[in-house]
Amino acid sequence: MFPTRHAREYPDSKVIGPGGGNIQGTMRNEPRVLVVEDDEVLARMLTLLLSSEEIDSRAIGCGNQALLAFMDGQYDLVILDLGLPGMNGLELCRRLRALAPRVGLIVLSGGGPECRNEALLAGADLFLRKPFDMNEFHDGVRALLSGSVVRLAA
């Protein structure tokens, strides 16, 4: 389980100040990614991978807290699991898409084709089935952060 500090925020995650700027209040240069995953090991692995690519990330393990964090910050991409405590991943995906039609959304799940279809209908840009290929993950993150993937419907 997660540490209870900061409502399931992982202690090793970078924290950005209100308004999307860093703690010193300067403009941010790195893309920002919110990782919403209740498996602490996977969440840390993803944040470490993103950090190695100079991508600022924050990991949260609860759907409700992730929605609050998203509304409080400026994120370029959200990577989320479907099986979350609190608000489930499909509902979170729908709400994030409604709040920010242009944010990138990657859904991670162990579910099959039906689960994939539900995630895409909820607004996901990419669905990766666990266990997923790290190259496919990396390519999806890069494509969504570069803006080379364009959402036609909001």
C-alpha positions as CSV (number, residue, x, y, z in Angstrom):
1,M,0.0,0.0,0.0
2,F,0.9,3.6,-0.3
3,P,2.3,5.9,2.4
4,T,-0.4,8.0,3.9
5,R,1.5,11.2,3.5
6,H,0.0,13.8,1.1
7,A,-3.1,11.7,0.3
8,R,-1.3,8.9,-1.5
9,E,1.3,11.1,-3.2
10,Y,4.5,9.2,-3.6
11,P,7.3,10.7,-1.5
12,D,10.0,10.7,-4.3
13,S,7.8,12.6,-6.8
14,K,8.8,16.1,-7.8
15,V,6.3,18.7,-6.6
16,I,5.5,21.8,-8.7
17,G,4.0,24.9,-7.2
18,P,0.6,26.2,-7.9
19,G,0.0,27.5,-11.4
20,G,2.4,25.0,-13.0
21,G,5.6,26.9,-12.2
22,N,8.3,25.3,-10.1
23,I,8.8,26.1,-6.4
24,Q,10.9,29.2,-7.3
25,G,8.0,30.5,-9.5
26,T,10.0,30.6,-12.7
27,M,8.6,29.3,-16.0
28,R,8.7,25.5,-16.5
29,N,10.7,24.1,-19.4
30,E,10.1,20.4,-18.8
31,P,6.9,18.7,-19.8
32,R,4.7,17.7,-16.8
33,V,3.2,14.3,-16.5
34,L,0.8,13.0,-13.9
35,V,1.1,9.3,-13.2
36,V,-2.1,7.8,-11.6
37,E,-1.2,4.2,-10.6
38,D,-2.1,2.4,-7.4
39,D,0.8,-0.1,-7.8
40,E,3.6,1.8,-6.0
41,V,6.4,-0.2,-7.7
42,L,5.0,0.5,-11.2
43,A,4.4,4.1,-10.4
44,R,8.0,4.6,-9.2
45,M,9.3,2.8,-12.2
46,L,7.3,5.1,-14.5
47,T,8.4,8.3,-12.7
48,L,12.0,7.2,-12.8
49,L,11.8,6.4,-16.5
50,L,10.2,9.8,-17.2
51,S,12.7,11.6,-15.1
52,S,15.6,9.9,-17.1
53,E,14.0,11.5,-20.2
54,E,14.0,15.0,-18.4
55,I,10.2,14.8,-18.0
56,D,8.9,16.1,-14.7
57,S,6.4,13.7,-13.2
58,R,4.2,13.3,-10.1
59,A,2.7,10.0,-9.0
60,I,-0.6,9.6,-7.2
61,G,-2.4,6.4,-6.4
62,C,-6.0,7.4,-6.0
63,G,-8.4,8.6,-8.7
64,N,-10.1,11.3,-6.5
65,Q,-6.7,12.8,-5.4
66,A,-5.5,12.7,-9.0
67,L,-8.4,14.8,-10.2
68,L,-7.7,17.4,-7.5
69,A,-4.0,17.4,-8.4
70,F,-4.8,17.8,-12.1
71,M,-7.0,20.8,-11.4
72,D,-4.3,22.3,-9.2
73,G,-1.5,22.0,-11.8
74,Q,-0.7,22.2,-15.4
75,Y,-0.1,18.8,-16.9
76,D,0.8,18.0,-20.5
77,L,0.1,14.2,-20.1
78,V,-1.7,11.9,-17.7
79,I,-0.8,8.2,-17.5
80,L,-3.5,6.3,-15.6
81,D,-4.5,2.9,-14.5
82,L,-8.1,1.8,-14.8
83,G,-8.3,-0.1,-11.5
84,L,-7.9,2.8,-9.0
85,P,-9.2,3.3,-5.4
86,G,-11.7,6.1,-5.1
87,M,-12.7,7.2,-8.6
88,N,-12.1,4.5,-11.2
89,G,-9.8,5.1,-14.1
90,L,-12.6,5.3,-16.7
91,E,-14.5,8.0,-14.8
92,L,-11.2,9.9,-14.2
93,C,-10.4,9.7,-17.9
94,R,-13.9,11.1,-18.8
95,R,-13.5,13.9,-16.4
96,L,-9.9,14.8,-17.5
97,R,-11.0,14.8,-21.1
98,A,-13.9,17.2,-20.3
99,L,-11.6,19.5,-18.3
100,A,-8.7,19.5,-20.7
101,P,-9.6,18.3,-24.2
102,R,-6.0,18.7,-25.4
103,V,-4.2,16.9,-22.6
104,G,-2.6,13.6,-23.6
105,L,-4.2,10.5,-21.9
106,I,-2.5,7.1,-21.8
107,V,-4.4,4.3,-20.1
108,L,-2.6,1.3,-18.6
109,S,-4.7,-1.8,-17.8
110,G,-4.5,-5.6,-17.7
111,G,-7.9,-5.7,-19.5
112,G,-8.6,-7.0,-23.0
113,P,-10.2,-5.5,-26.1
114,E,-13.4,-4.5,-24.4
115,C,-11.5,-2.6,-21.8
116,R,-9.4,-1.0,-24.5
117,N,-12.6,0.2,-26.3
118,E,-14.1,1.6,-23.1
119,A,-10.9,3.5,-22.4
120,L,-10.8,5.0,-25.9
121,L,-14.4,5.9,-25.8
122,A,-13.8,7.6,-22.4
123,G,-11.2,9.8,-24.1
124,A,-7.9,8.0,-23.9
125,D,-5.4,8.7,-26.7
126,L,-3.5,5.4,-26.2
127,F,-4.3,2.2,-24.4
128,L,-1.4,-0.1,-23.3
129,R,-2.2,-3.5,-21.9
130,K,-0.1,-4.6,-18.9
131,P,2.5,-5.9,-19.1
132,F,3.3,-3.4,-21.8
133,D,6.4,-2.9,-24.0
134,M,8.6,-0.1,-22.7
135,N,9.5,1.0,-26.2
136,E,5.8,1.4,-27.0
137,F,5.3,3.3,-23.8
138,H,8.2,5.6,-24.6
139,D,7.0,6.2,-28.1
140,G,3.5,7.0,-27.0
141,V,4.7,9.4,-24.3
142,R,7.0,11.2,-26.8
143,A,4.3,11.4,-29.5
144,L,1.7,12.9,-27.2
145,L,4.2,15.3,-25.6
146,S,5.5,16.4,-29.0
147,G,2.1,17.3,-30.3
148,S,2.3,14.9,-33.2
149,V,-0.9,13.3,-32.1
150,V,-3.9,15.6,-32.7
151,R,-7.3,15.0,-31.1
152,L,-10.0,15.8,-33.6
153,A,-12.9,15.6,-31.2
154,A,-13.1,17.3,-27.9
